[in-house]
Amino acid sequence: MLPRLIYSARTSFQTFNQGIRTMATSSNTGHPSGPRVAVVTGAAKGLGRAIALRLAQDGFDVALNDIAACEGELKKVEEELGAYGRRSVRCVGDVSLERDVKRLVEDAVAVLGGVDVAAGPSFPSFKKVHVADRIRPSTRKAQELGKHNITVNAYAPGPIDTEMLADIGRNVSTKDEFYSRKSNVAALGRMASPEDIAGIVSYLAGPDGKNVTGQTSLFIQILSTRSVH
């Protein structure tokens, strides 16, 4: 299986570059035999958890990463993966630090045998820039890493129903009211779920996505003319 890098368009450039550099230089990626292995960052909850569970359902063993403050939740996700009969390893660390990214990949290789897919929603230094500025790296890096048989794709999730979004709207009376306001201005009248995004990651990580590279999947709904007030 060709190695795949699938990242959130919200990811900091620093983290993105660390991830692809580590995958490109690791001689253990894309191992030809044994179960497929995925590294998932931000895996303790929300979108990262959904991606980890979906890839486990798809037959991947999973290296789970999140920061130390989320280790308890990360352990619960590890237990959930066991229900699918998949192996996993917890790798606590900050993916904004190059040494932690390197250790994450090394742990995945040592315990699970390699790295086929790196995916996750982590964006430790989120910057307010136009989405186009996040899309361009996938195109550039896809060209650069094609010689290593690594595909590079991104997803731009927009507002999704996660605890993080609820935290952003914590000053808007109640969580339900905040979600209602967000849903009311979406053309479909609802927000995307973490499982929706995990589905596209599953496609990009699977056999049907082997020739897809340099692409960004947009999940930003067209806004209706309904008022948010």
Number of C-alpha atoms within 10 A of each C-alpha: 17 20 24 28 27 27 26 21 29 25 21 17 17 15 21 23 13 19 21 19 15 18 24 17 10 16 12 18 24 21 18 12 9 9 16 24 29 31 28 28 30 27 32 26 20 19 27 25 27 22 29 35 25 18 29 25 16 16 18 25 29 28 27 27 30 23 16 12 11 15 18 11 15 25 16 12 21 24 14 16 22 13 11 15 13 21 19 24 19 20 25 20 20 20 25 20 13 17 12 17 22 17 16 26 23 19 19 25 19 11 12 20 20 28 27 25 28 23 27 28 23 26 21 16 13 12 12 7 9 8 13 10 10 21 22 16 21 24 17 12 19 22 16 14 17 13 10 14 17 26 28 28 28 29 23 20 21 14 18 23 17 14 13 14 15 17 11 11 17 13 10 14 9 12 17 12 13 19 19 15 18 19 19 19 19 18 14 13 14 17 22 18 16 19 19 16 21 22 15 17 26 21 15 23 29 17 11 10 17 17 11 15 23 19 18 22 16 15 16 14 17 10 14 14 10 11 8 12 4
